[in-house]
Amino acid sequence: MQSDLHRPLGQDKKKKKAKTNVTPASLKPWLAGFAILALIIGSAYTSFINPPLKSATPEKPEATASTEGEPTSQSDNIEAKQSLDTPNSGNNSFASQSGTSGGNIETFTTDEGLKVTKITPRPRIGDDAVFLDAPNKGQNLRIAHLPDPEIIEDTSLGRLPIYSDEGKRAFDVYARPWSGARGTRIAIVVGGLGLSQTGSNFAIETLPEEITLAFAASGNSLHRWMQDARRNGHEILLQVPFEPFDYPNNDPGRGTLLVDKDPKANLKLLHEAMGSITNYTGISNFMGARFLSDPEALEPIMRDLARRGVMFFDDGTSSRSLTETFSNALGIPFAASDMVLDTKLEVGTILKKLDDLERVAQRNGSAIGIASAFPESVEAIASWSNEAKARGIEIVGISALADDPERR
């Protein structure tokens, strides 16, 4: 120990150098750093540019990636994607994170222990066009005038709406889309279309597309007017004539459903009316205070509507109407008018009623108004609607405000 204490410093290091005979110490750190850097770059290049991957399916090694960096075929990629759900028989460890994204995301652990994430486009099977569905999309305007064959029943009385095998309803298919926001919403139904050729044309061309149009089943050229309305973006209803209390002094027109008629006869009249046009979300009463308040007469009608996937819109003119009660019991989408807008045919008066309707909507969140297709009514509603939209009021189709048991 004493001799070691007096030994000149640095002698041990000289001896070690003599024994190992390696590169001088001044070059050692630089060469070591270069070697490490080269190893890292080489490993990364090998892993990402030309990874030595093993196939998820051993019999088809080309299903993962070509050794020459060439893209694989679509069928091979599909097989590789499917095999990710099964345990890998090779040395590499696979884990898919694709989920519902637009690409395949795979994590690999190579034989060298490196973890690599591979992202590739998800292959699409077939050459057909892909259609993306959006909630509450409604019918495309290019085909909005055409009935959906899946929800049509061909009968001797015409084409009637019915639930499809998959549960599709006319109430949904023909509904006008809306934003889905929970702001102040107003629906306005303008009825009586088809009774006057001039009036029908004026209403369809003048009213904003957000306004719901109701066609009288006893009207003329209904198919033509329906197609024009649908092409212009309107949601539509069908008005069916029901017996009022003062019938026949107050006659709704041909095909009126009567309390004293046999239920089968009334159902036939209903189907004749419903078969006059297609593409409506529901039916509405045209008059009918007596019929709608008689449970025995009304029940067969409402039961038939319940299996047809349409709504019932009550014009709100009868306080004794049982339509809401039956709709709730039978699972029928239902809505009722809060206000008749044109009891007096004067533009200024109708505008005041529309302001009243807006106040109801602001208080309750939504409101429904009804009017007839008179020129004064159409002019006032068109003017007011454009101003209301500028104030942040959303004008929606009647189906948007219906109470639908299937959406509760």
Disulfide bonds with the S-S distance in Angstrom:
none
